[in-house]
Amino acid sequence: MPLQQNDILYTARSILSKVPYRTKFERENFLFSNQEGPRFLIALCRDIEFLNTEYVKSTNDLEKTAILAEMNIIAAKINDVKTNIGDDIAKELEDAEPRYWVEELSRKAAIEALVQKTTAENMGQMLKLPAELYEEAITKCQYFLNVISKVTRQAERKANLTNTPTSTNDVN
């Protein structure tokens, strides 16, 4: 006998109720991956605003529950970061800006080097840095490229070894 609509919905909803709005992996590696300090705090607060908008738009109780759970995770992270930063967010933001821009521009330069397409915009931004920070950005960019190159070579060797026949019988 086929299942009834309510039985089917119950099964699907019981599964969906266990699915988070975002996974921890997604949050750590894609949403907030290389942010820290005051900029991270700002990103978290903006994410709360985004999640609130999604919550208000949602007409589905399961979705609202998942969004609210995500808001609580982000709110807890805001409290952790705020504890480390202190109350003078504007001062902390100003103090962290040189490091942020070195990191941001060096990552962009590394990506441009990887795809072999340098943009005038990123180079122009880098040239606006004071000389010592420009040098730091170039050094950091080269560091990123070295790490990427090393890891890629290791992965390629590993892939090649995995695809190499172990005996002459495997060749045919």
C-alpha positions as CSV (number, residue, x, y, z in Angstrom):
1,M,0.0,0.0,0.0
2,P,1.4,3.4,-0.9
3,L,2.3,5.9,1.8
4,Q,-0.1,8.8,2.5
5,Q,0.9,12.4,2.0
6,N,1.4,13.1,5.7
7,D,3.6,10.0,6.2
8,I,5.8,11.1,3.3
9,L,6.0,14.6,4.6
10,Y,6.8,13.4,8.1
11,T,9.7,11.4,6.8
12,A,11.1,14.2,4.7
13,R,10.6,16.8,7.4
14,S,12.2,14.7,10.1
15,I,15.3,14.5,7.9
16,L,15.2,18.2,7.0
17,S,14.9,19.2,10.7
18,K,18.4,17.8,11.2
19,V,20.0,19.7,8.4
20,P,21.7,22.9,9.5
21,Y,21.4,26.1,7.5
22,R,25.2,25.9,7.0
23,T,27.8,23.4,8.0
24,K,30.7,24.3,10.2
25,F,33.0,23.4,7.3
26,E,31.2,25.8,5.0
27,R,31.3,28.6,7.6
28,E,35.0,28.1,8.4
29,N,36.3,27.5,4.8
30,F,34.1,29.5,2.5
31,L,32.1,32.1,4.4
32,F,34.6,33.5,6.9
33,S,37.8,31.6,5.9
34,N,40.5,34.2,6.1
35,Q,38.9,36.9,8.1
36,E,40.0,37.8,11.7
37,G,39.9,40.5,14.2
38,P,37.6,43.6,13.8
39,R,36.9,42.8,10.1
40,F,35.7,39.3,11.1
41,L,33.5,40.9,13.8
42,I,32.0,43.2,11.2
43,A,31.5,40.3,8.8
44,L,29.7,38.3,11.5
45,C,27.4,41.2,12.3
46,R,26.6,41.7,8.6
47,D,25.9,38.0,8.4
48,I,23.4,38.3,11.3
49,E,21.7,41.0,9.3
50,F,21.6,38.8,6.2
51,L,20.3,35.8,8.2
52,N,17.6,38.1,9.8
53,T,16.4,39.1,6.3
54,E,16.3,35.4,5.3
55,Y,14.4,34.6,8.4
56,V,11.8,37.3,7.8
57,K,11.3,36.2,4.2
58,S,11.0,32.5,5.1
59,T,7.5,31.0,5.2
60,N,8.7,27.5,6.1
61,D,9.0,26.6,9.8
62,L,11.8,24.2,9.2
63,E,13.8,26.8,7.4
64,K,13.1,29.4,10.1
65,T,14.3,26.9,12.8
66,A,17.6,26.3,10.8
67,I,18.2,30.0,10.2
68,L,17.6,30.8,13.9
69,A,20.0,28.0,14.9
70,E,22.6,29.6,12.5
71,M,21.9,33.0,14.0
72,N,22.7,31.6,17.4
73,I,26.0,30.1,16.2
74,I,27.0,33.4,14.7
75,A,25.9,35.3,17.7
76,A,28.1,33.1,19.9
77,K,31.0,33.7,17.6
78,I,30.4,37.5,17.7
79,N,30.6,37.3,21.5
80,D,33.9,35.4,21.3
81,V,35.5,37.8,18.9
82,K,34.2,40.9,20.7
83,T,35.7,39.6,23.9
84,N,39.1,39.4,22.2
85,I,38.7,42.8,20.5
86,G,37.3,44.8,23.3
87,D,34.8,47.7,23.1
88,D,36.7,50.2,21.0
89,I,35.9,48.5,17.7
90,A,36.7,51.6,15.6
91,K,40.3,51.9,17.1
92,E,40.8,48.1,16.7
93,L,39.7,48.3,13.1
94,E,42.1,51.2,12.3
95,D,44.9,49.3,14.0
96,A,44.2,46.1,12.0
97,E,43.8,47.7,8.6
98,P,47.5,47.5,7.5
99,R,47.6,43.8,8.2
100,Y,44.2,43.3,6.5
101,W,45.2,45.0,3.3
102,V,48.5,43.2,3.1
103,E,46.7,39.9,3.4
104,E,43.9,40.8,1.1
105,L,46.0,42.2,-1.7
106,S,48.7,39.5,-1.5
107,R,46.0,36.8,-1.8
108,K,44.5,38.6,-4.8
109,A,48.0,38.9,-6.4
110,A,48.6,35.2,-5.8
111,I,45.3,34.3,-7.5
112,E,46.2,36.6,-10.4
113,A,49.6,35.0,-10.7
114,L,48.0,31.5,-10.7
115,V,45.6,32.4,-13.5
116,Q,48.4,34.5,-15.2
117,K,46.2,37.6,-15.5
118,T,47.5,40.6,-13.5
119,T,45.0,43.4,-13.2
120,A,45.8,47.0,-13.0
121,E,43.3,47.4,-10.2
122,N,45.0,45.1,-7.8
123,M,48.5,46.3,-8.7
124,G,47.3,49.9,-8.3
125,Q,45.9,49.0,-4.9
126,M,49.2,47.4,-3.9
127,L,51.2,50.4,-5.0
128,K,49.1,52.6,-2.7
129,L,50.6,50.7,0.3
130,P,53.5,52.2,2.1
131,A,56.8,50.7,0.9
132,E,57.3,48.3,3.8
133,L,53.7,47.0,3.5
134,Y,54.1,46.7,-0.3
135,E,57.2,44.6,0.3
136,E,55.3,42.5,2.9
137,A,52.4,42.0,0.4
138,I,54.8,40.8,-2.3
139,T,56.6,38.5,0.1
140,K,53.3,37.1,1.3
141,C,52.1,36.6,-2.2
142,Q,55.2,34.7,-3.1
143,Y,54.8,32.6,0.1
144,F,51.2,31.7,-1.0
145,L,52.4,30.8,-4.5
146,N,55.2,28.6,-3.0
147,V,52.8,26.7,-0.7
148,I,50.3,26.2,-3.6
149,S,53.0,25.0,-5.9
150,K,54.4,22.6,-3.3
151,V,51.0,21.2,-2.3
152,T,50.0,20.9,-6.0
153,R,53.2,19.0,-6.9
154,Q,52.6,16.6,-3.9
155,A,49.0,16.0,-4.9
156,E,50.1,15.4,-8.6
157,R,52.8,12.9,-7.4
158,K,50.3,11.1,-5.2
159,A,47.7,11.0,-8.0
160,N,50.3,9.7,-10.4
161,L,51.4,7.0,-8.0
162,T,47.8,5.9,-7.4
163,N,47.4,5.5,-11.2
164,T,50.6,3.6,-11.8
165,P,50.2,-0.1,-12.3
166,T,51.7,-2.2,-9.5
167,S,52.5,-5.2,-11.7
168,T,52.9,-6.1,-15.3
169,N,49.5,-7.9,-15.1
170,D,47.8,-4.6,-14.4
171,V,49.0,-3.1,-17.7
172,N,46.7,-5.2,-19.9
